[in-house]
Amino acid sequence: MTIARVDRPRRAPSAAAGADNSEALTLRRRHRRRRRLTALAFVTPLLAYLAAFYLYPLYRNLDLSLRDYTVRSFVAGDAPFSGWDNFQKVLDDPTFGPAMRHTMVFTFVSIAFQYVLGLALAVFFNRHFRLAPTLRALFLIPWLLPLIVSASTWSWMFNSESGVVNYLLHFFWVDPVGWLTSPDWALTSVIVANIWIGIPFNLVILYSGLQNIPAELYEAASLDGASAWQQFRRITFPLLRPVSAITLLLGLVYTLKVFDLIWIMTKGGPGDASSTLATWSYQLGFGTLLPKFGPGAAVGNILILIALVFGLLYIRVQRRQEA
Amino acid sequence: MIPTRRSLLAALATVGTLASLTGCGGGSDSGGSSSGASKGTYTFWDPYPQFDASSAWGKLVTSCGTKAGVKLKRTPYDTTDLGNKALLAAQQGNAPDVMLVDNPVVSTLVEAGILNKTSDLGLDTKSIQKNIIGAGTIDDASYGVPIGANTLALYYNKKILSAAGVDPASVKDWNSLTAALKKVKSAGKKGITFSAINTEEGSFQFLPWFWGAGGDLTKLNSPKGVAALSLWKQWVDEGYAPKDVLQNTQTTSWQEFATGDYAFSENGTWQLGNAEKAGFDYGIVSIPGQNGGSAPVPTGGEFVTVPVQKDTGRYDVSKKIVTCLTSDANLLPTDTTLQYVAPTAAVQAEQVKKNPKLKPWVSAVAAARGRTSGGLGTKYPTISQPMWTAVQAALSGSKSPQDALDTAQSSAQKG
């Protein structure tokens, strides 16, 4: 290719070269078209996948939430368009306020603890002491366990009659606490379980982020007499910022939609003391004998919208960082 | 050039494979649908995943298909899943030919317009007990044949009651029951377990008390409803019942009773087999009404239904299958395996002859009523959900019984 390009100016003045040139042009054009086709062929599977598994379900969910579905019209497929009625119904429901509040508390408290504890552990394991890799691997267990196992285990541990937590507390003369049966504790209990499950994810990503910070920086800092805390404040934390941002965003999206853990442990109860938008959406759609698909889908869409807002926020922050 | 062409080919091949894969998926889907070309295969859904093809139930289903001259393909689903699965299948136009569903789901499916009337199919339901088939009867037309019925009563631990000086025969109304629980507690044992979970199970367990006070489901917050909820709340507050009733399913509630620490357990017919294995002497009393007598209890159990098909020619075979499954000769072994009470008097008599311990259950079922009976139909689910929420709110102490039921009533009215 390089040779051809060097050759070309020399041949350009001759008439024969003109024909040659146009031939080269069509050749190049054909080349380009084929290349574009190739690109398209590679992209098609992805597009097909996105359309089948993201766009269509999203469209269906939106459609469900904008129509007045009863079981009859769901089967017949002739539900009348009802505009924002389902959303209005959901927003007016007395469950909405508490569910929204619980979702926010659940998400932000979970993430705050997961991140802080994950970071602390990552920094700890970054010191490469003996057995550190083994211990780090052990910390991954919550991540590897199927959620049904960990959620059921937590549910047993928190049982108010025979749970191990209350058993331990009784050695300290503490009266049995209704971890999952008292409206004051249910949300806290599911948050505790969720933090435990989320720590490994934060640990792994932040640990890999730490590996990318050059060791010379720490050497230089210690030569300058910086304390361990100062090194963390001035080197680790700022250099970890991009990794932290993506960890927090992913954690946020994961945590917003946590459903299985809460459903297994409390089903959103007692009453609606631990119900979040995710569990409420399921409750509406599948939790009773008479499904309410419309309002259920509306709650799901609100949840998607919240996740989207945070996603856009992340992109903006990232762009500003790059600029 | 050559690499480009090769990669183009590779990409095309990938697309091709993907397309053929999805093609396959579509193909097998339409093959599984009942309206497919294969006339000789009929589909059958039931909520008994605990029974595989080699179980007595699995074999019975197969043989009923063979007798009707077709291959009957059985698919078991989880019972909470079956209603929604059926709605989705009906929407896609591939509902099963015959389907066994939990009785309160029948009215939902009828509302969706996907079940055939038994009279249209020419099924004979005369011998079925009125109150049992009631759960599947909407506007005087029945939409299914019950395969069996179960209901609730109080199991008690004989040893604990005699140690506490309680005569089970003295439990005749709410006051005597609460007094018995108090004695048990002061004897150092635990009182009663039940399930007040926030699902349909919780409503099922609360209904005997609600109806036992004379409550009416269309008026949840009447003084009678409040009395029933206050009774449960009193038990939890006084420590006669454990706090975890809020989380208990009927199975975990039974497990607590099976530890041998509890005097009473509100539980169902289906626990009889486990009761024999529990390792202590047990007895059964019917759930008392507020002022004596037996409280009306809700019926549980499944109905055999025939969903609507595009090809109405299939109903003849479906009818044969239903008749076979619900024939007296087949009901006896089926209800023995499921530990249900048969829906016909003739089979009930045989059941009691074989196992006299079933006698109290037969009379309990005779006094039971369907949750969706009495014209409630699909109103029941919209009442049941606020009701179990109210039970949870009151027992956990976040609301008083009156406030909780007021809230429940207003959301039940909104539907």
Interface residues (C-beta under 8 A of the other chain):
Chain A: H31 R34 R35 L37 T38 A41 F42 T44 P45 A48 A52 T70 V71 R72 F74 V75 A76 G77 P94 S155 N159 S160 E161 P176 G178 L180 T181 S182 P183 T266 K267 G268 G269 P270 G271 D272 A273 F286 G287 T288 L289 L290 P291
Chain B: M1 T4 R5 S7 L8 A11 L12 T14 V15 L18 T22 T80 G83 N84 L87 A90 Q91 P104 V105 T108 L109 E111 A112 G113 I114 I197 N198 T199 E200 P242 K243 D244 L246 Q247 E256 T378 Y380 P381 T382 S384 Q385 T389 Q392 A393 L395 S396 G397 S398 K399 A404 T407 S411
